[in-house]
Structure formats: C-alpha cells, structure tokens
Amino acid sequence: MTEFKNFMSLEGKKGLVVGIANEHSIAYGCAQAFHGLGADLAVTYLNAKAESYVRPLAEQLEAPIFVPCDVREEGQLEAVFEKIEQEWGELDFVLHSIAFAPRDDLHGRVVDCSSEGFLMAMDVSCHSFIRMAKLAEPLMKNGGSLLTMSYFGAEKVVEDYNLMGPVKAALESATRYMAAELGPKNIRLHVISPGPLKTRAASGINRFDELLEKAAARAPERHLVTIEDVGAVAAALVSDAAKSLTGNTIYVDAGYNIIG
C-alpha cells in the first residue's frame, strides 16, 4: 500500500516549465501541481517585460532556476538547458506550453496565410518542442517525460481557430514520432489537449467568448475546465504512475471531444 501512496509523488524529480505568462497560464496550473507533489522546477520567462509577471510566480514555486527563453532568439533555448546541466546535471520532465502565430495570419483563412506567418507559427508552436526534446534527451539519463499542449482544433475544424489547427496537428504528429524514437530510452512524450481556457494566448482568437460558451454547453459535463484540472493530469503523466504510457493525446475538456 505504501508503494501505491508514493506512486504520484514527484519528490526528487526535476522539471522544466516553459510557457508561464501570468497566473492564468496553463503552464502555471501545471507548475503548481508539479510543485505541490514535490518537484524542483526550472521556470522560464519570455522577455524583460514578462519577467515582472512571472518572477513572483517562480518565487511561489520556489524555483531554483529562473531564466529567459524566447525560442525565436538564437541560443536562448540552448542556454536554458546548459543552465540546467550546470545546476542539476539531469532532468526528469519538460512542459512545453507555448504557441504563436502573427495576428493577420491567425485571423485570416488558412488558404490566405503568408509563408512567413506559417513558418513562424510552426517554428514557435511545433519545432520548438522538437528542439526541447533533442536538448532534454542527454539529460534524461534514467528516462523522463515531455509534455506539450494542443487543442481539439488540431483534429476537427473549429471556427476561428484557423492557422493554429494545422500547426497543432503537426505538433501532435511530431509528438507521436518522437515517442516512438525515444521510447527505448524510457523517455515518454504526450500531448495534453485542454478545452478552451481564458488565457492570454487564447485571447488572440476571434470571438473567443462565444467559443467558451459553446464549449461549456456542448461538453457532457456542462462546464469549462480550469488550469488546475490540466495541471492534475500533467502531474500524473510525469509521475511514475504513467511509466507505461507514451505517445498519447489526452483530452482534458469535460468530454467535449467525444460529441459528434
């Protein structure tokens, strides 16, 4: 019985959380769950402007590593992992919770998106996770977990989700392929697909309030999910309780995805 009680513990585990913008961020909900179960965290912030919002949260999380990370800036992501290697020498899990598309490309039709906008959206939202997996691999000496965030619009057409639909579909597919490649090293990868949440990133989507209302009305449980709901699932996935799971897309959406 004692063994089962400790199954969900993250004591002694070290994780990197990328994507906290403020206290409403999905990444922050996950970080709270990781911290609550005993993990040590490295937390990043986007830039100097974001630092003032993220630093108090990192302090609440007692994060011993707090560093900038803009994946569009050459060398910054690599510097994050170098810092982790210097301070810890190892890594148990990574949470990737970042996405971006230029406003004009996000608000327009997919067929009208610019080449530059498409490439930027893919680079920040998808390829950065591939880069993180490559950098994390040598630090996960005893295995580990990498998580990323998607949305139902990757699977089905969701009005006004536009360019992010194909981009998130690519992210989900890349995750499956990396799970197959890194599985022999006991490195697991998952996609978490939450229902719509009021985050800063989501505010860029047209008519987002309507999307929230429709989601709550359609979901079998008749409610929206919270960042704490997502965090609980993320914590379970990086724990030893999920040691035999990999390559999955896990929906945390009150059942929204099962309705035809």
Backbone bond lengths (Angstrom), bond angles and torsions (degrees), N, CA, C in turn:
res aa  C-N    CA-C-N  psi(-1)  N-CA   C-N-CA  omega(-1)  CA-C   N-CA-C  phi
1 M - - - 1.464 - - 1.532 110.86 -
2 T 1.322 116.87 -38.45 1.467 120.33 179.65 1.526 110.75 -59.73
3 E 1.337 116.06 -39.24 1.457 120.64 -179.74 1.522 110.63 -60.21
4 F 1.343 116.84 -42.24 1.455 120.34 179.97 1.521 111.46 -68.45
5 K 1.296 118.28 -34.02 1.456 121.56 178.36 1.523 111.00 -63.88
6 N 1.320 116.71 -32.19 1.457 120.79 -177.47 1.528 113.23 -91.07
7 F 1.324 116.82 -2.17 1.456 121.65 -174.36 1.526 112.17 -58.98
8 M 1.323 116.66 -37.63 1.467 121.28 -176.67 1.520 112.93 -92.24
9 S 1.309 117.55 -2.26 1.459 120.37 -179.09 1.526 110.87 -67.01
10 L 1.332 115.63 140.65 1.468 120.92 174.45 1.527 110.44 -111.34
11 E 1.315 116.48 17.18 1.464 120.93 178.26 1.531 109.59 -57.54
12 G 1.322 115.33 130.57 1.452 120.47 178.83 1.523 114.44 86.15
13 K 1.320 117.25 -10.68 1.466 120.22 179.39 1.523 110.24 -87.16
14 K 1.332 115.21 149.70 1.454 121.68 -178.18 1.523 108.63 -124.48
15 G 1.335 115.32 129.73 1.454 118.67 -174.97 1.519 113.25 -135.40
16 L 1.310 115.07 153.93 1.460 123.38 177.07 1.524 108.62 -107.63
17 V 1.328 116.10 130.27 1.463 122.03 178.03 1.524 108.71 -118.03
18 V 1.336 115.57 116.93 1.463 121.74 -179.97 1.530 108.62 -116.85
19 G 1.320 116.76 121.25 1.458 119.14 175.54 1.511 116.19 129.47
20 I 1.329 118.31 4.78 1.465 118.77 176.03 1.522 109.00 -74.08
21 A 1.330 116.74 123.83 1.463 121.98 175.78 1.525 110.79 -110.64
22 N 1.340 115.86 -36.41 1.462 121.92 178.19 1.524 108.25 -162.29
23 E 1.328 116.40 -172.27 1.459 119.67 -174.82 1.524 113.14 -72.21
24 H 1.342 117.66 -8.77 1.461 121.03 178.14 1.524 112.90 -95.22
25 S 1.327 117.43 -2.56 1.463 121.60 -176.56 1.529 111.78 -68.70
26 I 1.327 115.65 142.24 1.464 120.31 173.38 1.523 109.93 -56.88
27 A 1.329 115.73 -40.48 1.461 119.53 -179.60 1.524 111.83 -59.93
28 Y 1.321 117.45 -34.12 1.459 119.93 179.08 1.527 110.89 -70.93
29 G 1.339 116.95 -39.08 1.459 119.51 176.08 1.519 111.20 -60.09
30 C 1.331 116.08 -39.37 1.470 120.41 177.76 1.523 111.07 -68.58
31 A 1.336 115.71 -43.90 1.458 119.78 -179.18 1.526 111.22 -61.09
32 Q 1.331 117.29 -38.76 1.462 120.26 177.35 1.528 110.99 -60.63
33 A 1.333 115.84 -42.14 1.467 119.48 179.73 1.521 110.94 -66.71
34 F 1.330 117.26 -43.26 1.477 120.53 177.93 1.530 110.47 -58.97
35 H 1.326 115.09 -48.47 1.466 120.66 -178.32 1.528 110.93 -63.22
36 G 1.327 115.66 -41.83 1.458 119.96 -178.69 1.513 113.32 -62.53
37 L 1.333 115.81 -25.67 1.468 120.26 179.23 1.524 112.52 -96.48
38 G 1.349 115.82 7.33 1.458 119.36 169.98 1.509 117.49 104.23
39 A 1.346 118.87 3.67 1.466 120.14 -177.47 1.526 111.66 -76.61
40 D 1.326 116.01 149.46 1.465 122.54 168.55 1.522 107.33 -90.28
41 L 1.342 116.09 137.04 1.459 119.48 -173.23 1.519 113.25 -122.36
42 A 1.318 114.12 142.18 1.463 122.19 165.25 1.525 105.39 -103.08
43 V 1.317 116.60 127.97 1.467 121.84 -176.19 1.523 109.57 -119.92
44 T 1.331 116.21 138.05 1.461 120.27 178.01 1.519 110.58 -111.91
45 Y 1.327 114.40 161.09 1.473 121.30 172.90 1.519 107.32 -133.83
46 L 1.328 116.22 154.15 1.460 120.36 -170.67 1.517 113.13 -69.83
47 N 1.348 116.70 -49.77 1.466 120.90 -175.27 1.530 109.24 -159.81
48 A 1.321 115.87 -174.69 1.470 120.58 -176.42 1.526 111.48 -61.74
49 K 1.320 116.90 -36.72 1.467 120.40 179.27 1.522 110.85 -64.61
50 A 1.313 116.32 -39.93 1.462 120.66 -178.15 1.522 112.58 -75.89
51 E 1.318 116.80 -23.66 1.460 120.44 -173.77 1.525 112.60 -56.67
52 S 1.333 116.83 -40.17 1.465 119.63 -176.95 1.528 112.30 -65.25
53 Y 1.334 117.04 -25.68 1.467 120.65 177.78 1.528 111.54 -84.41
54 V 1.324 116.31 -35.04 1.461 120.52 -172.85 1.526 112.77 -87.74
55 R 1.339 117.22 -32.48 1.470 119.57 -176.34 1.534 112.75 -56.83
56 P 1.347 120.49 -46.31 1.471 118.62 179.22 1.527 112.41 -60.91
57 L 1.322 116.77 -32.57 1.467 120.24 178.72 1.525 110.58 -71.53
58 A 1.326 116.45 -39.93 1.468 120.45 176.97 1.520 110.28 -63.07
59 E 1.323 116.91 -36.31 1.459 120.53 177.81 1.525 110.83 -66.60
60 Q 1.332 116.75 -40.30 1.464 120.07 176.76 1.531 110.94 -62.70
61 L 1.312 115.14 -33.35 1.463 120.76 179.63 1.523 112.70 -82.82
62 E 1.350 115.37 -2.52 1.471 122.28 -179.00 1.534 111.09 54.38
63 A 1.339 115.33 40.45 1.461 120.57 -177.64 1.522 110.80 -73.64
64 P 1.325 119.30 119.12 1.464 121.47 -179.85 1.530 112.96 -75.32
65 I 1.324 116.86 -16.84 1.464 121.58 178.05 1.518 108.53 -122.04
66 F 1.331 116.57 124.48 1.469 122.39 -178.13 1.523 106.98 -140.27
67 V 1.325 116.45 107.16 1.463 120.81 -170.46 1.523 111.16 -139.05
68 P 1.345 117.17 155.58 1.472 120.13 177.82 1.521 110.84 -75.27
69 C 1.340 115.35 150.34 1.457 119.64 175.92 1.523 110.23 -156.40
70 D 1.310 115.51 102.18 1.456 122.40 169.65 1.521 104.95 -113.22
71 V 1.318 117.57 110.86 1.469 120.19 -173.56 1.530 112.24 -66.45
72 R 1.339 116.48 -11.92 1.470 119.59 177.26 1.525 111.84 -83.65
73 E 1.329 117.01 -14.82 1.457 121.71 179.77 1.530 109.91 -91.10
74 E 1.305 115.86 123.99 1.465 120.56 -176.32 1.538 111.66 -57.91
75 G 1.290 115.68 127.59 1.462 121.53 174.21 1.513 115.54 89.39
76 Q 1.341 118.83 -14.60 1.466 119.13 -175.70 1.522 112.66 -68.28
77 L 1.323 117.37 -43.21 1.464 118.98 179.84 1.522 110.56 -64.50
78 E 1.314 116.52 -42.07 1.458 120.54 178.35 1.530 111.02 -61.32
79 A 1.344 116.31 -36.79 1.462 120.66 179.78 1.530 111.45 -65.34
80 V 1.323 116.70 -33.81 1.467 120.45 177.73 1.532 109.99 -61.13
81 F 1.316 116.06 -47.73 1.466 119.72 -177.94 1.533 111.75 -71.66
82 E 1.315 116.76 -30.83 1.464 119.48 174.34 1.520 110.51 -64.02
83 K 1.331 116.37 -40.76 1.464 120.85 177.81 1.531 110.71 -63.03
84 I 1.308 116.25 -43.33 1.464 120.42 178.66 1.521 110.78 -62.28
85 E 1.325 116.36 -42.18 1.475 119.96 179.19 1.523 111.10 -63.34
86 Q 1.345 116.53 -40.29 1.461 120.71 179.60 1.522 111.78 -66.76
87 E 1.346 116.56 -43.18 1.466 121.04 -174.22 1.531 112.47 -82.44
88 W 1.317 116.81 -40.50 1.457 120.52 -172.70 1.528 113.72 -113.47
89 G 1.320 116.32 -35.49 1.460 120.14 -177.11 1.519 114.35 77.24
90 E 1.313 116.84 -0.75 1.465 121.12 -178.93 1.526 109.51 -160.38
91 L 1.327 115.55 168.06 1.461 120.89 -179.31 1.523 108.11 -152.38
92 D 1.336 116.16 138.25 1.463 120.49 -178.39 1.525 113.53 -105.07
93 F 1.319 117.53 -31.34 1.461 118.01 -179.86 1.528 111.21 -156.00
94 V 1.338 114.22 157.83 1.462 122.57 178.86 1.524 108.18 -133.42
95 L 1.316 116.63 136.32 1.463 122.16 170.75 1.522 108.26 -114.08
96 H 1.317 116.39 119.47 1.469 124.22 177.79 1.528 106.85 -106.50
97 S 1.320 116.60 112.56 1.461 120.69 -177.64 1.525 109.93 -136.45
98 I 1.331 115.68 57.66 1.462 121.34 -179.95 1.523 109.36 -131.32
99 A 1.317 115.46 147.27 1.462 121.97 177.18 1.518 107.98 -159.67
100 F 1.321 115.63 151.35 1.463 119.73 179.23 1.518 110.06 -160.76
101 A 1.329 115.53 142.21 1.463 123.02 168.24 1.520 107.47 -145.51
102 P 1.325 118.68 140.08 1.472 120.43 177.10 1.532 110.08 -56.19
103 R 1.317 116.24 142.44 1.463 121.51 -172.95 1.529 112.84 -54.61
104 D 1.318 117.64 -46.78 1.466 119.97 -177.30 1.520 111.44 -61.88
105 D 1.331 116.42 -39.60 1.463 120.18 179.41 1.520 111.56 -72.52
106 L 1.324 116.89 -35.02 1.457 120.95 179.15 1.518 111.86 -69.14
107 H 1.327 117.08 -37.01 1.467 121.14 -175.62 1.524 112.97 -86.90
108 G 1.335 117.25 -12.85 1.453 119.76 -179.55 1.517 112.82 -95.40
109 R 1.330 115.38 178.68 1.454 120.60 176.89 1.533 110.41 -68.45
110 V 1.322 115.96 152.74 1.458 119.66 177.90 1.526 109.88 -60.84
111 V 1.325 117.28 -39.59 1.470 119.91 -178.06 1.522 112.59 -67.11
112 D 1.328 117.01 -15.98 1.464 121.01 -179.75 1.521 113.26 -99.58
113 C 1.329 118.64 -3.41 1.469 119.72 -173.86 1.522 110.33 -65.96
114 S 1.318 114.86 146.06 1.462 120.44 179.86 1.516 110.30 -78.18
115 S 1.322 115.60 155.93 1.463 120.32 176.03 1.515 110.49 -60.97
116 E 1.348 115.92 -41.53 1.466 120.33 -178.78 1.524 110.87 -64.68
117 G 1.348 116.12 -42.98 1.460 119.78 -179.79 1.514 112.37 -66.12
118 F 1.326 116.40 -40.54 1.458 120.64 178.90 1.526 110.90 -63.51
119 L 1.324 115.95 -45.54 1.464 119.96 -178.96 1.526 111.33 -64.73
120 M 1.326 117.27 -38.63 1.462 119.91 179.37 1.527 110.77 -67.03
121 A 1.330 116.21 -43.28 1.458 119.93 179.39 1.526 110.62 -61.98
122 M 1.319 117.15 -41.62 1.452 120.85 179.04 1.528 111.80 -67.87
123 D 1.320 116.19 -39.19 1.460 120.18 -178.29 1.524 111.48 -65.26
124 V 1.324 116.18 -49.77 1.468 120.29 -176.39 1.523 111.43 -73.67
125 S 1.328 116.95 -42.54 1.461 120.70 -170.53 1.521 114.24 -87.55
126 C 1.334 116.92 -25.70 1.465 120.31 -175.16 1.524 112.59 -120.71
127 H 1.334 117.13 -59.06 1.464 119.24 -173.83 1.521 112.53 -63.15
128 S 1.334 117.70 -28.75 1.467 119.49 178.43 1.525 111.01 -62.01
129 F 1.334 117.99 -31.23 1.471 120.18 177.55 1.524 110.58 -70.39
130 I 1.325 116.22 -37.63 1.459 120.12 175.66 1.527 109.95 -62.62
131 R 1.322 116.43 -43.19 1.464 120.64 178.31 1.531 110.83 -61.51
132 M 1.338 116.50 -41.95 1.467 119.81 179.40 1.521 111.23 -63.05
133 A 1.323 116.51 -40.10 1.461 119.65 179.91 1.532 110.62 -62.89
134 K 1.307 116.22 -41.90 1.475 120.65 179.70 1.531 110.73 -63.62
135 L 1.334 116.82 -42.27 1.454 120.72 -179.58 1.526 112.30 -72.52
136 A 1.320 116.46 -31.67 1.467 120.08 -179.34 1.521 112.40 -76.52
137 E 1.315 116.80 -30.17 1.472 121.48 -173.67 1.529 113.84 -49.15
138 P 1.341 119.77 -51.50 1.476 117.97 -177.90 1.530 113.55 -69.61
139 L 1.337 117.62 -17.89 1.460 120.78 179.60 1.525 112.07 -86.90
140 M 1.341 116.27 -16.92 1.459 120.24 -179.11 1.524 108.68 -93.33
141 K 1.304 114.90 67.19 1.470 121.75 -173.60 1.523 112.90 -64.29
142 N 1.329 115.87 -30.19 1.460 120.84 -179.69 1.518 111.96 -113.03
143 G 1.321 115.86 26.58 1.453 120.35 -176.70 1.512 111.15 91.46
144 G 1.314 116.05 175.78 1.452 119.91 -179.06 1.516 111.12 174.85
145 S 1.332 115.30 -171.31 1.459 121.23 -177.21 1.517 110.02 -138.60
146 L 1.334 116.02 143.02 1.456 122.01 173.49 1.521 108.19 -128.75
147 L 1.320 116.20 130.13 1.462 122.43 -178.76 1.518 110.32 -121.39
148 T 1.325 116.08 144.95 1.453 121.16 173.65 1.524 109.30 -136.24
149 M 1.324 116.74 167.94 1.462 122.01 -175.21 1.528 111.75 -113.75
150 S 1.328 115.21 135.01 1.453 120.87 177.10 1.533 109.25 -129.44
151 Y 1.331 115.84 -159.74 1.466 121.04 179.66 1.526 107.64 -159.44
152 F 1.311 117.03 156.31 1.461 123.98 -177.77 1.531 112.33 -55.30
153 G 1.329 116.98 -25.09 1.459 121.14 177.97 1.512 113.56 -63.84
154 A 1.325 117.98 -10.42 1.466 121.59 173.95 1.520 111.21 -75.29
155 E 1.331 116.53 -26.25 1.464 121.60 -175.28 1.523 112.03 -100.18
156 K 1.332 116.38 -41.79 1.461 122.45 -179.38 1.527 109.12 -125.66
157 V 1.309 115.75 157.44 1.463 120.07 177.87 1.518 109.54 -71.50
158 V 1.326 115.90 120.74 1.462 122.35 176.29 1.525 107.43 -114.14
159 E 1.300 116.14 123.95 1.459 120.84 -176.09 1.524 111.06 -55.02
160 D 1.328 116.03 132.39 1.463 125.32 177.93 1.523 114.28 74.81
161 Y 1.329 119.11 -0.62 1.461 119.65 175.02 1.527 110.74 -78.38
162 N 1.314 114.95 -30.41 1.461 123.13 167.29 1.531 114.30 51.49
163 L 1.340 116.68 -126.31 1.455 122.23 -172.49 1.522 113.31 -56.82
164 M 1.339 117.20 -31.70 1.460 118.51 -176.75 1.519 112.37 -67.92
165 G 1.334 118.48 -18.51 1.459 120.51 176.92 1.520 112.32 -61.63
166 P 1.348 118.15 -57.73 1.462 119.49 177.51 1.527 113.23 -61.52
167 V 1.330 116.73 -35.06 1.459 119.86 -179.18 1.534 110.75 -65.88
168 K 1.324 116.41 -45.08 1.466 119.56 178.86 1.526 111.71 -69.28
169 A 1.330 117.18 -30.93 1.468 119.56 175.19 1.524 110.12 -62.88
170 A 1.333 116.13 -40.69 1.464 120.17 176.89 1.525 110.74 -63.76
171 L 1.323 116.94 -39.60 1.464 121.51 178.88 1.525 110.47 -61.90
172 E 1.323 116.79 -44.18 1.464 120.04 -179.70 1.526 110.96 -64.29
173 S 1.327 116.93 -42.18 1.457 120.28 179.24 1.527 111.19 -65.78
174 A 1.334 116.96 -44.09 1.466 120.71 178.99 1.522 110.75 -59.48
175 T 1.321 116.64 -37.37 1.463 120.75 179.64 1.522 111.15 -63.10
176 R 1.314 116.73 -42.24 1.473 119.90 178.65 1.526 111.25 -63.01
177 Y 1.323 116.69 -44.00 1.463 119.45 -179.58 1.532 111.25 -64.80
178 M 1.338 116.75 -41.19 1.466 119.29 179.26 1.523 111.36 -68.42
179 A 1.334 116.84 -33.03 1.464 119.96 176.64 1.523 110.32 -61.82
180 A 1.344 116.43 -39.39 1.463 120.25 178.20 1.525 111.06 -68.01
181 E 1.322 116.72 -39.59 1.465 121.01 -177.47 1.524 112.91 -71.50
182 L 1.333 116.47 -37.86 1.463 120.30 -174.14 1.523 113.09 -97.12
183 G 1.323 117.07 -5.75 1.463 120.65 179.78 1.515 114.37 -55.21
184 P 1.344 119.26 -41.84 1.469 119.42 179.47 1.531 113.61 -60.52
185 K 1.338 117.23 -20.09 1.465 120.93 176.99 1.533 111.64 -95.24
186 N 1.328 115.46 11.35 1.462 121.09 -179.55 1.527 111.72 61.51
187 I 1.323 116.19 31.57 1.460 121.61 174.45 1.528 107.32 -103.78
188 R 1.319 115.88 119.27 1.457 122.44 -174.54 1.522 110.16 -103.42
189 L 1.330 116.58 145.59 1.468 121.21 177.78 1.518 109.65 -132.11
190 H 1.325 115.25 139.81 1.458 120.70 178.82 1.523 110.25 -141.18
191 V 1.318 114.01 154.31 1.463 122.37 168.80 1.524 107.39 -106.57
192 I 1.317 116.64 132.18 1.463 121.19 170.39 1.524 106.61 -105.11
193 S 1.331 116.17 129.69 1.459 121.14 -178.09 1.525 109.41 -118.18
194 P 1.336 116.96 89.02 1.463 119.73 -179.22 1.528 112.02 -74.97
195 G 1.311 115.09 158.19 1.451 119.49 168.05 1.518 108.72 -68.70
196 P 1.339 117.88 172.81 1.465 119.89 -177.96 1.531 112.34 -61.81
197 L 1.330 114.89 137.17 1.462 122.13 -178.86 1.518 108.62 -132.44
198 K 1.312 116.52 150.77 1.469 120.84 178.47 1.525 109.58 -80.26
199 T 1.312 115.73 85.53 1.459 121.14 176.15 1.521 108.90 -116.72
200 R 1.323 116.54 165.99 1.463 120.25 179.79 1.520 111.05 -62.80
201 A 1.320 116.86 -39.02 1.458 120.63 -179.61 1.526 111.03 -64.37
202 A 1.331 116.75 -40.52 1.462 120.45 -177.81 1.518 112.23 -70.38
203 S 1.318 117.21 -23.08 1.462 120.25 -178.22 1.523 112.59 -63.19
204 G 1.336 117.27 -16.52 1.451 120.15 179.06 1.516 113.56 -77.68
205 I 1.331 117.71 -10.90 1.462 121.89 -178.87 1.521 109.28 -81.60
206 N 1.328 116.94 135.10 1.460 121.67 178.51 1.523 111.33 -59.99
207 R 1.337 116.53 141.18 1.471 123.62 174.02 1.526 111.75 50.87
208 F 1.320 115.25 44.20 1.466 119.61 -175.40 1.527 111.70 -68.13
209 D 1.334 117.73 -33.58 1.467 120.11 178.49 1.530 110.91 -61.07
210 E 1.329 116.38 -38.11 1.471 120.06 177.02 1.526 110.67 -64.77
211 L 1.317 115.82 -39.35 1.456 120.75 178.02 1.526 110.89 -60.96
212 L 1.334 117.02 -41.77 1.461 120.97 178.47 1.531 111.24 -62.44
213 E 1.329 116.35 -44.43 1.468 120.50 -179.22 1.527 111.12 -63.14
214 K 1.322 116.31 -43.33 1.465 120.31 -179.61 1.525 110.69 -65.72
215 A 1.325 116.34 -39.03 1.461 120.01 -179.04 1.518 111.30 -64.52
216 A 1.317 116.73 -43.81 1.466 120.43 -179.65 1.528 111.02 -65.47
217 A 1.338 116.48 -36.94 1.465 120.43 -179.21 1.526 112.03 -72.88
218 R 1.319 116.98 -33.31 1.465 121.51 -175.35 1.518 113.05 -85.56
219 A 1.316 118.60 -33.00 1.464 121.37 -175.33 1.530 110.74 -60.97
220 P 1.330 118.48 136.62 1.460 120.58 179.02 1.523 113.89 -53.96
221 E 1.328 117.00 -34.45 1.465 119.58 -179.71 1.528 112.77 -84.20
222 R 1.346 116.23 -5.10 1.477 122.89 174.20 1.531 113.74 59.14
223 H 1.331 115.70 39.07 1.454 118.33 174.67 1.513 109.51 -154.82
224 L 1.324 116.11 161.79 1.450 121.67 173.50 1.527 109.06 -85.41
225 V 1.306 116.21 156.71 1.457 119.72 177.17 1.526 109.61 -89.79
226 T 1.316 116.56 168.45 1.464 122.61 -179.02 1.520 109.96 -119.35
227 I 1.319 116.12 167.23 1.467 119.15 176.80 1.528 110.47 -65.20
228 E 1.328 116.93 -26.45 1.463 119.92 177.08 1.529 110.55 -69.93
229 D 1.340 116.83 -36.49 1.464 120.44 176.78 1.533 110.20 -61.06
230 V 1.326 115.64 -44.96 1.457 120.89 -179.55 1.533 109.70 -66.22
231 G 1.317 116.09 -41.64 1.456 120.65 179.93 1.513 112.96 -60.35
232 A 1.313 117.50 -39.15 1.462 121.12 -179.90 1.527 110.85 -62.56
233 V 1.329 116.00 -41.27 1.466 120.06 179.19 1.524 110.35 -69.31
234 A 1.330 116.50 -42.58 1.467 120.14 179.05 1.525 111.03 -59.35
235 A 1.334 116.29 -42.97 1.466 120.19 179.85 1.523 111.08 -63.14
236 A 1.317 116.81 -39.48 1.463 119.94 178.40 1.529 110.97 -63.88
237 L 1.333 116.32 -38.19 1.463 120.51 -176.50 1.527 112.91 -70.24
238 V 1.319 117.80 -29.30 1.469 119.15 179.12 1.524 112.19 -92.07
239 S 1.315 116.34 -3.18 1.461 120.25 178.97 1.528 110.30 -85.94
240 D 1.316 115.71 169.97 1.461 120.91 178.53 1.526 111.88 -67.68
241 A 1.322 116.99 -15.22 1.460 119.90 178.18 1.522 111.49 -63.86
242 A 1.336 117.19 -24.14 1.470 121.62 -177.60 1.523 111.84 -106.83
243 K 1.326 117.94 24.66 1.466 120.92 -172.80 1.527 113.56 -64.75
244 S 1.345 117.62 -17.55 1.461 119.91 -179.84 1.528 112.63 -108.51
245 L 1.313 116.17 18.52 1.472 121.03 178.17 1.516 109.50 -114.40
246 T 1.325 117.43 136.85 1.463 120.63 171.88 1.519 110.03 -160.76
247 G 1.330 115.60 155.02 1.460 122.22 174.63 1.509 115.56 75.87
248 N 1.317 117.98 16.06 1.463 121.19 -175.42 1.525 112.97 -94.98
249 T 1.311 115.01 153.65 1.461 122.06 164.96 1.515 106.45 -106.45
250 I 1.318 116.13 113.59 1.462 121.55 -175.56 1.520 109.01 -104.40
251 Y 1.323 115.75 121.26 1.461 120.68 -179.65 1.525 110.47 -88.29
252 V 1.321 115.55 127.47 1.465 121.62 174.63 1.527 104.66 -120.45
253 D 1.329 116.24 81.00 1.470 120.19 -168.65 1.521 113.77 -145.67
254 A 1.333 116.53 22.90 1.472 121.39 -179.92 1.529 111.29 59.38
255 G 1.341 116.80 24.59 1.464 120.96 176.65 1.517 115.58 89.79
256 Y 1.337 117.60 5.16 1.463 121.28 -176.24 1.521 112.36 -53.29
257 N 1.335 117.52 -39.28 1.469 120.97 -172.81 1.512 114.44 -69.78
258 I 1.335 119.26 -15.59 1.463 120.13 -177.12 1.525 112.99 -87.98
259 I 1.319 117.08 -8.17 1.462 120.69 -177.96 1.509 110.33 -86.73
260 G 1.315 117.22 125.87 1.461 122.06 -178.66 1.517 113.67 -79.80
